[in-house]
Amino acid sequence: MLPTIGQRVRAAREKRGVSQAELARQLEASVNAINMLEQDKILDPRASRLIGVARVLRVSADYLLGLKEDIESERLATAVA
């Protein structure tokens, strides 16, 4: 079974060493909202929320949506190379 959006958000957040509280602060959201997102209790997250998560965690929105398996953003990878 493929990972859900919530599982991908959590994996990216943990990989970057960002707490739920820090992610919530940067997104101007509640910790409860981040927790619900990670537990897939928000069935249809807003695009603006996913874009914000992607920016803060430095991953592509395609990764969060399951369209891409690589957690690293192509833009970031080429910027580092």
C-alpha atoms as a printed R data frame, in Angstrom:
   type eleno elety resid chain resno      x      y      z
1  ATOM     1    CA   MET     A     1  0.000  0.000  0.000
2  ATOM     2    CA   LEU     A     2  1.273  3.453 -0.914
3  ATOM     3    CA   PRO     A     3  1.969  5.984  1.845
4  ATOM     4    CA   THR     A     4 -0.777  8.534  2.473
5  ATOM     5    CA   ILE     A     5 -0.330 12.300  2.381
6  ATOM     6    CA   GLY     A     6 -0.256 12.313  6.172
7  ATOM     7    CA   GLN     A     7  2.420  9.623  6.303
8  ATOM     8    CA   ARG     A     8  4.505 11.541  3.784
9  ATOM     9    CA   VAL     A     9  4.138 14.794  5.745
10 ATOM    10    CA   ARG     A    10  5.238 13.044  8.923
11 ATOM    11    CA   ALA     A    11  8.184 11.324  7.205
12 ATOM    12    CA   ALA     A    12  9.384 14.595  5.696
13 ATOM    13    CA   ARG     A    13  8.915 16.474  8.975
14 ATOM    14    CA   GLU     A    14 10.873 13.869 10.922
15 ATOM    15    CA   LYS     A    15 13.609 13.687  8.264
16 ATOM    16    CA   ARG     A    16 14.076 17.454  8.529
17 ATOM    17    CA   GLY     A    17 14.028 17.346 12.345
18 ATOM    18    CA   VAL     A    18 11.020 19.648 12.593
19 ATOM    19    CA   SER     A    19  8.529 19.189 15.422
20 ATOM    20    CA   GLN     A    20  4.785 19.382 14.908
21 ATOM    21    CA   ALA     A    21  4.820 22.556 16.995
22 ATOM    22    CA   GLU     A    22  7.482 24.188 14.808
23 ATOM    23    CA   LEU     A    23  5.694 23.203 11.606
24 ATOM    24    CA   ALA     A    24  2.447 24.570 13.008
25 ATOM    25    CA   ARG     A    25  4.152 27.840 13.980
26 ATOM    26    CA   GLN     A    26  5.678 28.320 10.533
27 ATOM    27    CA   LEU     A    27  2.355 27.576  8.838
28 ATOM    28    CA   GLU     A    28  0.372 29.708 11.312
29 ATOM    29    CA   ALA     A    29 -1.712 26.638 12.135
30 ATOM    30    CA   SER     A    30 -2.483 24.744 15.313
31 ATOM    31    CA   VAL     A    31 -0.542 21.693 16.435
32 ATOM    32    CA   ASN     A    32 -3.883 19.877 16.364
33 ATOM    33    CA   ALA     A    33 -4.264 20.735 12.655
34 ATOM    34    CA   ILE     A    34 -0.807 19.295 11.903
35 ATOM    35    CA   ASN     A    35 -1.581 16.201 13.960
36 ATOM    36    CA   MET     A    36 -4.882 15.716 12.110
37 ATOM    37    CA   LEU     A    37 -3.121 16.162  8.759
38 ATOM    38    CA   GLU     A    38 -0.512 13.547  9.660
39 ATOM    39    CA   GLN     A    39 -3.212 11.122 10.822
40 ATOM    40    CA   ASP     A    40 -5.152 11.631  7.573
41 ATOM    41    CA   LYS     A    41 -8.143 12.982  9.463
42 ATOM    42    CA   ILE     A    42 -8.275 15.899  7.039
43 ATOM    43    CA   LEU     A    43 -9.634 14.165  3.968
44 ATOM    44    CA   ASP     A    44 -9.059 16.971  1.487
45 ATOM    45    CA   PRO     A    45 -6.231 19.267  2.633
46 ATOM    46    CA   ARG     A    46 -6.217 22.675  0.964
47 ATOM    47    CA   ALA     A    47 -3.659 23.145 -1.784
48 ATOM    48    CA   SER     A    48 -2.301 26.222 -0.020
49 ATOM    49    CA   ARG     A    49 -1.687 24.127  3.108
50 ATOM    50    CA   LEU     A    50  0.188 21.441  1.161
51 ATOM    51    CA   ILE     A    51  2.256 24.057 -0.637
52 ATOM    52    CA   GLY     A    52  3.158 25.597  2.721
53 ATOM    53    CA   VAL     A    53  4.134 22.208  4.144
54 ATOM    54    CA   ALA     A    54  6.232 21.489  1.054
55 ATOM    55    CA   ARG     A    55  8.048 24.823  1.367
56 ATOM    56    CA   VAL     A    56  8.734 24.528  5.081
57 ATOM    57    CA   LEU     A    57  9.908 20.909  4.833
58 ATOM    58    CA   ARG     A    58 11.776 21.489  1.551
59 ATOM    59    CA   VAL     A    59 10.031 18.707 -0.363
60 ATOM    60    CA   SER     A    60  8.009 18.821 -3.543
61 ATOM    61    CA   ALA     A    61  4.231 18.933 -3.487
62 ATOM    62    CA   ASP     A    62  4.438 16.004 -5.917
63 ATOM    63    CA   TYR     A    63  6.127 13.985 -3.169
64 ATOM    64    CA   LEU     A    64  3.402 14.865 -0.646
65 ATOM    65    CA   LEU     A    65  0.702 13.891 -3.155
66 ATOM    66    CA   GLY     A    66  2.383 10.583 -3.962
67 ATOM    67    CA   LEU     A    67  3.191 11.523 -7.555
68 ATOM    68    CA   LYS     A    68  6.905 11.229 -6.858
69 ATOM    69    CA   GLU     A    69  8.673  8.755 -4.591
70 ATOM    70    CA   ASP     A    70 11.865 10.733 -3.941
71 ATOM    71    CA   ILE     A    71 11.554 12.888 -0.821
72 ATOM    72    CA   GLU     A    72 14.252 15.293 -2.017
73 ATOM    73    CA   SER     A    73 13.081 18.185 -4.132
74 ATOM    74    CA   GLU     A    74 14.610 18.280 -7.615
75 ATOM    75    CA   ARG     A    75 15.010 22.032 -7.258
76 ATOM    76    CA   LEU     A    76 16.993 21.589 -4.055
77 ATOM    77    CA   ALA     A    77 19.076 18.756 -5.460
78 ATOM    78    CA   THR     A    78 20.105 20.814 -8.495
79 ATOM    79    CA   ALA     A    79 20.815 23.869 -6.334
80 ATOM    80    CA   VAL     A    80 23.227 21.846 -4.191
81 ATOM    81    CA   ALA     A    81 24.969 20.123 -7.132
